[in-house]
Amino acid sequence: MQLKIDTSKRVELVDITSQVQEEVRKSEIPEGICLISTRHTTAGIIINENETGLKDDIMDLLNRLVPASAGYRHDLLDNNADSHLRAVLLGASEGLPVSEGKLELGTWQRIFFAEMDGPRSRTVNVTLLRAERYKE
């Protein structure tokens, strides 16, 4: 399954939890694993709390760790090396258990698509694996 996401800023966190949960619900898989991934090299998938101050803190941290226009060699080609490097730090996927037909998320956990080079139209893959019960 694929989710289509249109981002509106160069760098932003988009909460996609509801869309992923809906795909899990539609699958009717009672127990298993949900893998959320992106094939974009300037984006990531993360799990964290959807609180404005924390999201700003995450963005500030990424800006401090990987500042824009810091003399990266890739900037000579596309001028977006910071986007690629930030995506490396974030990772391209997250896996979550599915139990009783629902994502196993902590109380405050949300799934984010992390845009590092927008605005763009993006795709997120949602792969669901059904767990089989073994009888002894």
PEJO-V651458 format. One record per backbone hydrogen bond with DSSP energy under -0.5 kcal/mol. CO is the residue of the C=O (numbers start at 0). NH is the residue of the N-H. Records with the same first field share a line. If there is no record, write none. Layout:
CO = NH / NH
This chain:
0 = 125
2 = 123
4 = 6 / 121
9 = 117
11 = 13 / 114
12 = 14
13 = 15 / 112
15 = 19
16 = 20
17 = 21
18 = 22
19 = 23
20 = 24
21 = 25
22 = 26
23 = 27 / 28
24 = 27
27 = 29
29 = 99 / 100
30 = 130
31 = 97
32 = 34 / 128
33 = 35 / 95
34 = 36 / 126
35 = 93
36 = 124
39 = 42
41 = 115
43 = 113
45 = 111
47 = 109
48 = 50
50 = 54
51 = 55
52 = 56
53 = 57
54 = 58
55 = 59
56 = 60
57 = 61
58 = 62
59 = 63
60 = 64
61 = 65
66 = 69
71 = 74
72 = 75
73 = 76 / 77 / 78
79 = 82 / 83
80 = 84
81 = 85
82 = 86
83 = 87
84 = 88
85 = 89
86 = 90
90 = 44
91 = 37
93 = 35
95 = 33
96 = 103
97 = 31
98 = 101
101 = 98
102 = 104
105 = 108
107 = 49
109 = 47
110 = 15 / 16
111 = 45 / 113
112 = 13 / 114
113 = 43
114 = 11
119 = 6 / 121
121 = 4
123 = 2
124 = 36 / 126
126 = 34
128 = 32
